[in-house]
Amino acid sequence: MRFTDKVAIVTGGAGEIGRATVRQLAGEGAKVLIADMADDGPKIAQEMLAEGLQAAFFKVDVSKEDQVIAMVKAATDRWGRLDVMVANAGIGGRGRTNETLLADWERVIGINLTGVFLCSKHAYAAMKAGGGGAIVNTASIMGLVAVAGAVPYTAAKGAVVNMTRSTALDYAKDGIRVNAVCPGFMESRTSVVVGPAVVKMDDLVARHPIGRLGKPVDIAKAIAFLASDDAAFITGHSLVVDGGYTAV
Ligand SMILES: NC(=O)c1ccc[n+]([C@@H]2O[C@H](COP(=O)([O-])OP(=O)(O)OC[C@H]3O[C@@H](n4cnc5c(N)ncnc54)[C@H](O)[C@@H]3O)[C@@H](O)[C@H]2O)c1
């Protein structure tokens, strides 16, 4: 029970990786604010409460600063502190560089990069008041390597990896660690576009040395590790969780 008496916010908490993360943290004792735009968010919180886990839902668009401020306030008003911020909300973003509309670029950057920045920005005061904390950003292996035809997404995720280092330096003296996870391909996919081609799932699995694609719980456990005191000497790091895909 690494998160007893700790308060966490998970953005994108109603999504695939977010839901697994919410359950991982709450299962280890955390009080978790499920922060998402999705309509099924309240139902997830109700189900968890019925199981004796501590959770609440807050509707947020992480690309809007006033809403991120309100999200942090909702957690601290409800539970009195903030120990863990998982900035996980994100959307896909395909497009060749020469064909990407500025509006599409700005939408992906607004959620996948600005949204992560705003979470780090506004978690700071609440975490400092409580004597420290841990921030975990969900980047992607597409922040470390690239595929053709996904410029807004790879740009945003690459920026999250380096912003994680930068914010880690800004917050280190305040006892606030800042790390990222870089998930690879998840098994919930039915097909995947890599570059110009649609890759068959069998072919994609064959590119993974571990022999399977990722499960949400694989990512959730890595996030929980980085958020916990087990990672007390780790900051500014981006942890690859991809079954060896990028090691090849
Ligand atoms: N699934 C993958 O293959 C994969 C791989 C690498 C990285 N990631 C990253 O993991 C994170 C979670 O993705 P997922 O696979 O769980 O996807 P998902 O679509 O299941 O979940 C994303 C969640 O974010 C929420 N969201 C979207 N825009 C939002 C906004 N503006 N404000 C608040 N919430 C918003 C959605 O409602 C959704 O619940 C994302 O950052 C994604 O880029 C996913």
The ligand as an SDF file (V2000), in Angstrom:
LIG
                    3D

 44 48  0  0  0  0  0  0  0  0999 V2000
   -2.8180    3.4830  -26.4310 N   0  0  0  0  0  0  0  0  0  0  0  0
   -1.6070    3.5880  -26.9460 C   0  0  0  0  0  0  0  0  0  0  0  0
   -1.2290    2.8140  -27.8400 O   0  0  0  0  0  0  0  0  0  0  0  0
   -0.6610    4.6400  -26.4220 C   0  0  0  0  0  0  0  0  0  0  0  0
    0.6900    4.5220  -26.7140 C   0  0  0  0  0  0  0  0  0  0  0  0
    1.5670    5.5050  -26.2620 C   0  0  0  0  0  0  0  0  0  0  0  0
    1.0870    6.5640  -25.5200 C   0  0  0  0  0  0  0  0  0  0  0  0
   -0.2310    6.6660  -25.2520 N   0  0  0  0  0  0  0  0  0  0  0  0
   -0.6770    7.8220  -24.4810 C   0  0  0  0  0  0  0  0  0  0  0  0
   -1.3110    7.3700  -23.3010 O   0  0  0  0  0  0  0  0  0  0  0  0
   -2.2560    8.3410  -22.8670 C   0  0  0  0  0  0  0  0  0  0  0  0
   -3.5750    7.6550  -22.5960 C   0  0  0  0  0  0  0  0  0  0  0  0
   -4.0350    7.0870  -23.8070 O   0  0  0  0  0  0  0  0  0  0  0  0
   -5.0440    5.8570  -23.8920 P   0  0  0  0  0  0  0  0  0  0  0  0
   -4.4280    4.8490  -24.7670 O   0  0  0  0  0  0  0  0  0  0  0  0
   -5.4990    5.4780  -22.5420 O   0  0  0  0  0  0  0  0  0  0  0  0
   -6.1860    6.5710  -24.7510 O   0  0  0  0  0  0  0  0  0  0  0  0
   -7.7330    6.7290  -24.4380 P   0  0  0  0  0  0  0  0  0  0  0  0
   -8.3020    7.4150  -25.6430 O   0  0  0  0  0  0  0  0  0  0  0  0
   -8.3140    5.4230  -24.0270 O   0  0  0  0  0  0  0  0  0  0  0  0
   -7.7610    7.7140  -23.1890 O   0  0  0  0  0  0  0  0  0  0  0  0
   -7.4820    9.0750  -23.2810 C   0  0  0  0  0  0  0  0  0  0  0  0
   -8.4210    9.7960  -22.3320 C   0  0  0  0  0  0  0  0  0  0  0  0
   -8.0920   11.1900  -22.3750 O   0  0  0  0  0  0  0  0  0  0  0  0
   -9.3040   11.9070  -22.3660 C   0  0  0  0  0  0  0  0  0  0  0  0
   -9.0910   13.2360  -22.9490 N   0  0  0  0  0  0  0  0  0  0  0  0
   -8.8770   13.5350  -24.2460 C   0  0  0  0  0  0  0  0  0  0  0  0
   -8.7520   14.8540  -24.3990 N   0  0  0  0  0  0  0  0  0  0  0  0
   -8.8790   15.3930  -23.1640 C   0  0  0  0  0  0  0  0  0  0  0  0
   -8.8370   16.7250  -22.6660 C   0  0  0  0  0  0  0  0  0  0  0  0
   -8.6670   17.7860  -23.4780 N   0  0  0  0  0  0  0  0  0  0  0  0
   -9.0020   16.9210  -21.3330 N   0  0  0  0  0  0  0  0  0  0  0  0
   -9.2130   15.8760  -20.5130 C   0  0  0  0  0  0  0  0  0  0  0  0
   -9.2680   14.6000  -20.9230 N   0  0  0  0  0  0  0  0  0  0  0  0
   -9.1050   14.3770  -22.2440 C   0  0  0  0  0  0  0  0  0  0  0  0
  -10.2830   11.0710  -23.1620 C   0  0  0  0  0  0  0  0  0  0  0  0
  -11.6350   11.4030  -22.8430 O   0  0  0  0  0  0  0  0  0  0  0  0
   -9.8970    9.6610  -22.7380 C   0  0  0  0  0  0  0  0  0  0  0  0
  -10.6670    9.2130  -21.6470 O   0  0  0  0  0  0  0  0  0  0  0  0
   -2.3130    9.4040  -23.9670 C   0  0  0  0  0  0  0  0  0  0  0  0
   -1.5160   10.5020  -23.5800 O   0  0  0  0  0  0  0  0  0  0  0  0
   -1.7070    8.6810  -25.1580 C   0  0  0  0  0  0  0  0  0  0  0  0
   -1.1290    9.5730  -26.0830 O   0  0  0  0  0  0  0  0  0  0  0  0
   -1.1230    5.7260  -25.6590 C   0  0  0  0  0  0  0  0  0  0  0  0
  1  2  1  0
  2  3  2  0
  2  4  1  0
  4  5  1  0
  4 44  2  0
  5  6  2  0
  6  7  1  0
  7  8  2  0
  8  9  1  0
  8 44  1  0
  9 10  1  0
  9 42  1  0
 10 11  1  0
 11 12  1  0
 11 40  1  0
 12 13  1  0
 13 14  1  0
 14 15  2  0
 14 16  1  0
 14 17  1  0
 17 18  1  0
 18 19  2  0
 18 20  1  0
 18 21  1  0
 21 22  1  0
 22 23  1  0
 23 24  1  0
 23 38  1  0
 24 25  1  0
 25 26  1  0
 25 36  1  0
 26 27  1  0
 26 35  1  0
 27 28  2  0
 28 29  1  0
 29 30  1  0
 29 35  2  0
 30 31  1  0
 30 32  2  0
 32 33  1  0
 33 34  2  0
 34 35  1  0
 36 37  1  0
 36 38  1  0
 38 39  1  0
 40 41  1  0
 40 42  1  0
 42 43  1  0
M  CHG  2   8   1  16  -1
M  END
$$$$
